[in-house]
Amino acid sequence: MQTNPRLNIRQVSWSNPVGADLRRAQQAELDARFGRPDHEPGPPPSGADCAVFLVAYDKGSGQPVGCGGLRLLDGATAEIKRLYVLPYTRGSGVASSILAALEAEAFSQGITRIKAEAGSAQPDGRNFYENSGFEQIPNFGPYIGVEHSHCYAKRINAYSAAQTAMA
């Protein structure tokens, strides 16, 4: 689903070099925010457990500007993983467009609920999920008992991606 006329959002494999570069940039930023590299509870996502991975490109420059994926948790639930946009694009709708595309893809795969996590050093991430219609939930899976984790969930349907894109 293309929700932003300035972007070209493409599904790519987890091993795609552009996606790998964006994930490395995200991890470097998180390492700096948390002050340590071991800030992610549980196993990191991989090509084996991510049902979809998207990269957003700026149509004008052709440059990649963000990414995001969905890790399947069960037949009807997925977790957003590695949702990231380059710092200079923040506030321009790139993250919302990626989220809307992820929601549309999730719905097309029969997923009816998506979850997300943001740590204490990610107030921008927490605000983003709350402003995108997610509700805070008790920590789930590897985040149970982790003090700095804040978990969210959202039911999705045929209209939720369009609503996210309009937010």
N, C-alpha and C positions, 0 to 999 in steps of 0.2 A: 504494500500500500504506500503510495507516494502521497505524503501529507504536506510537504513543503515544496513549493515550486523552485526554490533555490537549491534543492538537494536531489541527489540520485542515491537512493538507498538500495543496496544490493545484498542479496544473500550470498555468502561465501563460505568456504570450508573453514573449520577451526584452524587449520594449518596455513591458511592464506597469509603471506608475508606482511601485507598491509595490516590485517587484523592483529597479527602477532606484534607488530610494532606499536599499535595503539594500546594493546593490553600491557606491554612493557612500560609505556609511558604512564598508564594509569597506576601500575604497581609502584613505579618510582615516586609518583606523587603521593600515594598512600603511605609508602615507607617513610617519606619525609613528614607527612602529617602525623603519623602515629609515633615516629621516632624509632621505629624498629621494623624489620622485615617480616616478623612472624605475627601479623595482625589479623590474619584470616583463619577463623576456626574451621576445622574440617578439611576435606580434600579439595584442592583447587579444581575448578572446572576443566574439562578436557573435551576433545573431539568425540570421545566415547559416550559422554553423558549430556552433551549439549545438542538439543534437537534442532536448533537454528542459531546462526550467528550472522549478524548484519554489519555492514560497513556503510557509513554515510559519506558521500563525496559532495563537495561544493561544485555545482554545475558550472559556475563561472571559471573557476581555476582548475577544476579537475582534481583538486587536492582532497585527501581523506580528512574528515573533520570529527568523526566519532564512530562508536561501535556499540554493540550490545548483543547479548545472547540469552537463550532460555535453556536452563537445565531442567530436565524432566525429574519430578519428584515422585509422581505416580501417574496413573492413566489420565487424570483430570487436573493435575496441578503441576505448575512449572515455577522455577525460581529465576528471577532476572539476575544474570551474571555479567560482569564486565561492561555495564553501561557506563560509557565514558565519552566525554567530548573534550576536544582540545580547549585549553583555557581561553584563548582569544575568541572562541565562538560562543562562549557561555552567555546565556541571556538572549540568544538569537532564535531560539526555537528548535535547535538541532536535537537536544535531548528529548524534548516532547515528541518530535517527529520520529525518532528512533523508537521511543516507547510505544507510540501509536502503531508503528509497523510491527513491533514485537507482539503487541496485543492482537493485531489482525492475524498474524501468522499463528499465534497460539490458538485463537478461536478456530482457524481453519484446520488445525490438527486435533480438535475436540477438547482442548484445554479450556476449563471454565473458571479456573482460579489461578492467579499469579501471586507469588510472594516475592518479597525483596528484603534486603537487610542493609542497614547503614550504621556505621560505627559512630562512637562519640566524637571522633575527629572529623566527621562528615556532616556538619549541620546543614550544608547546602543540599546534600543528598536526602536528608530527612525532610527538609522543606519541600524538595522536589516531589517526593513520593506523596506527602500529605496534600500538596496542591494538585496532584494528578489523580485524586480520588481514592488513594490507598488509605486503609485504616490501620492503626497500630494494633498489633496482635501480640500474644505471648511469644517469646522466642521459640523457634522451632529447630528441629534437627541439630546440627552442630553448634547452633547459637544458644542452646539451652544452657543456662547457668553462666553465660558470658556477660559480664557487667556492661561492657561498652557497646554491646549490640542492641540495635533497635530494629524490630521486625515489623513488616507491613504485609497486608494482603488486599487483593481487589478481585471481586468477581467480574468476569468479562462475559460479554455477549456480543451480538452482531453490531451493537451500537457503541460499545465502549471505546473502541479505537477512534471512531469519529469524534466522540466526546473528548478524548484525550488530545486529539489533534487540534481541537478548537480552543482548548484551555490556554 
